[in-house]
Amino acid sequence: METLIVHPENKEQLVALKAFMKALKISFEKAKSPYDPEFVKMIQQGDEDLKAGKGVKVDIDSLWK
């Protein structure tokens, strides 16, 4: 048989996929992220800060002057 790797985009899709696989008696396993949860949290916080307008903008033309 084949192995499928599924990438749900949100929690709702994940729950639906798990329910579907359980209903059809398809075995599946969860894989842990290779990244430290604290590191992931820090990166996500940085993304949120940038979207909120927080952060420092650097003019790349003047970087090497």
N, C-alpha and C positions, 0 to 999 in steps of 0.2 A: 504494500500500500504506500501511499504518499503521506508526507508530513506537511501540514499547512501551518503557516505562521500568519496570525491574524493581528491586525493593528486597529483595535477600536479607538475611536476619536474621543469618546467620553464615557463616563461611568454607566450611562443608560445603555449604550451599545454593549459594553462589557457584560452587564447583567443579562441582557437579552441573549447574547451569544452563549453564555454559560447555561442559561435555562434551556436553550435550544439543544445544546450538546447533551445535557443531562436527559432531556426528553427522548432523544434518539439513542441514548446509551452509548454515546461516543466518548471515549476516554480522552482526557486532556490533562495537562499539567501546567502549573504556573512557574514561570522562571523569574528569579530574583534579578533586580537590576544590578549590574556590576559597579554602579556608582554609589558612593557614600550618601545616605539620605540627607545629611547636613549640607553636603556640597550641592546636591540638587536643589535643596531649599534656598541656598544662597544665590544660585544662578537664577532661579525663578523670581526671587525678590528683586534682583537686579533688573530683570526684564520688566517687572511691574513698575519699578522706579523710573525706568526710561520712558515707559508709556505715560506715566504721570507727569513727565517733564522734569524729573529730578535728574541730576547728573551734571557732568562737565563736558562741554563740547570743545574739541580741539581742532584748530584749523590746521589741516595736514600740510598746507603749503608753507606755513611758517615753522613747521616742526623741525626742519633741518637747517634753520638759519641761526 
